[in-house]
Amino acid sequence: MFAISPLVQWVYNILSGKSEADRVVYSDPDPDTGFVLVPDMKWDQKGTENLYMQALVRKRGILSVRELTGEHLPLLKNILHHGKQAIQEKYGISGDQLRVYVHYQPSYYHLHVHFTHLKYEAPKTLIGQAHLLEEIVDNIENVDPCYYQKKTLSFVVKELSPLWQEFRKKKGLP
């Protein structure tokens, strides 16, 4: 069992129904393939062209895209299918109008999937920050079940981030 980080306790509170239960758009209770779909705090919910949702996976221990393997394909496909379906039913936005992706590096380490309207320029959707879920599924299914354990993943790091500071220190950079 994994220790609960204070940085993701809020995720576990949503998954358990202790918080934000009134905001849940979709919930699948399955412990392996289930997830909860909620509006992201960045979305004001006043219009759908800036729609921003997050699917929080129920299964613990999947920290990022790095842990994903062929074993997780049912989970990923479930999120893709039922997440799009729930958004279509609730907000009238078809799946082909959605960008569905994960960040690498993520802002917190519990696998979550972002759903945004294509018209919305959400933060961190550039190359080197976002990976489309459909491409992740395709890479695991058709290239290698362990694709993301082997793949070099470039990512953007801000100069003020602790990761960049540690990198500079280790490399002896100014």
Secondary structure, 3 states (H helix, E strand, C coil): CCCCCCCCHHHHHHHHCCCCHHHCCEECCCCCCCEEEEECCCCCCCCCCCCEEEEEECCCCCCCHHHCCHHHHHHHHHHHHHHHHHHHHHHCCCHHHEEEEEECCCCCCCCEEEEEECCCCCCCCCCCCEEEHHHHHHHHHHHCCCHHHHCCCCCCCCCCCHHHHHHHHHHCCC
